[in-house]
Amino acid sequence: MDHLQEMQHLEGEVKKVLAEAQKLVSRVSQDSGGASEAEKVVDKLDYAKGRIRAMEVEQRQIEDRQEARKFNPIIKDFQDQLKDLEQQLQWATGGKRLTHEEQQREKYGTFNRNKNIFLKKCQPPKN
């Protein structure tokens, strides 16, 4: 498959994923979806980010620069939609969205969210 066809394929894929993520975000904001719905949205948004990056790489590979420039507004639009969905998700979850790394740290006692500091699990009590 040549680079132009790959760009068109990626464009369709990103559109589909962003539409699915939009539906999930609306469910989460209406409180009909729980934490698992929010995690699905995060996964879809991460996948879309990767596909957008792939589009940027494929765009550089297109030999006809005029044809490649046609994808600039499309990529920019996808990036804007992605940012909007991330903000909507953050508002819908009350700003409590943690990254996976923060969730693991909080779960295993190495991240104190209230003080925003890192703690060692085996830290001796202070006298």
C-alpha positions in Angstrom: 0.0 0.0 0.0 1.4 3.4 -0.9 1.7 6.2 1.6 -1.4 8.1 0.3 -3.6 5.1 0.7 -2.2 4.5 4.2 -3.0 8.1 5.1 -6.6 7.6 4.0 -6.8 4.4 5.9 -5.5 6.0 9.1 -7.8 9.0 8.6 -10.9 6.7 8.6 -9.5 4.7 11.6 -9.0 7.9 13.6 -12.5 9.2 12.7 -14.1 6.0 13.9 -12.1 5.9 17.2 -12.8 9.5 18.0 -16.5 9.0 17.3 -16.6 6.0 19.6 -14.7 8.0 22.3 -17.2 10.8 22.0 -20.1 8.5 22.7 -18.3 7.0 25.7 -17.5 10.5 27.1 -21.1 11.5 26.8 -22.1 8.3 28.7 -19.5 9.0 31.4 -20.7 12.7 31.7 -24.3 11.5 32.1 -23.2 9.3 35.0 -24.5 6.2 33.3 -20.9 4.9 32.8 -18.6 4.0 35.6 -14.9 3.9 36.0 -14.6 1.2 33.5 -16.2 3.5 30.9 -13.7 6.2 31.7 -10.9 3.6 31.3 -12.3 2.6 27.9 -12.2 6.3 26.8 -8.6 6.7 28.0 -7.6 3.6 26.0 -9.4 4.9 22.9 -7.8 8.3 23.2 -4.3 6.7 23.6 -5.0 4.6 20.6 -6.1 7.7 18.6 -2.9 9.5 19.7 -0.8 6.7 18.3 -2.7 6.7 15.0 -2.4 10.5 14.6 1.4 10.1 15.2 1.4 7.4 12.5 -0.4 9.8 10.2 2.3 12.4 10.8 5.0 9.9 9.9 3.2 8.7 6.8 2.6 12.3 5.7 6.3 12.9 5.7 6.7 9.9 3.4 4.4 11.2 0.7 6.5 12.4 -2.2 4.0 14.9 -3.7 4.2 17.8 -1.2 1.0 19.4 -2.5 -0.8 16.1 -1.7 0.8 15.8 1.7 -0.2 19.4 2.6 -3.8 18.5 2.2 -3.6 16.4 5.3 -2.3 19.2 7.6 -5.7 20.6 8.5 -7.1 17.0 9.0 -4.3 16.1 11.4 -4.7 19.4 13.2 -8.5 18.8 13.5 -7.9 15.4 14.9 -5.5 16.7 17.5 -8.0 19.4 18.5 -10.8 16.8 18.8 -8.5 14.7 21.0 -7.7 17.6 23.3 -11.4 18.4 23.6 -12.3 14.9 24.4 -9.6 14.7 27.1 -10.9 17.9 28.6 -14.5 16.7 28.5 -13.5 13.4 30.2 -11.6 15.3 32.9 -14.7 17.5 33.5 -17.0 14.4 33.5 -14.9 12.6 36.0 -14.6 15.6 38.3 -10.9 16.2 37.5 -10.1 13.0 39.3 -8.6 11.2 36.3 -5.3 9.7 37.2 -2.8 8.4 34.8 -2.1 4.7 34.9 1.2 5.3 36.6 -0.4 7.5 39.3 -3.1 4.8 39.8 -0.3 2.2 40.4 1.6 4.5 42.8 -1.6 5.3 44.7 -2.6 1.6 44.8 0.8 0.5 46.2 1.3 3.4 48.6 4.1 5.3 46.8 2.1 8.3 45.8 0.2 10.6 48.1 -2.3 12.5 45.9 -3.3 15.1 48.6 0.3 16.3 49.2 1.5 15.5 45.7 4.6 13.8 47.1 6.1 10.4 46.7 6.5 8.1 49.7 8.3 4.9 50.3 6.0 2.1 51.4 8.4 0.9 54.1 9.1 4.4 55.5 9.6 4.3 59.3 7.3 6.5 61.3 8.7 9.8 62.3 9.2 10.4 66.1 
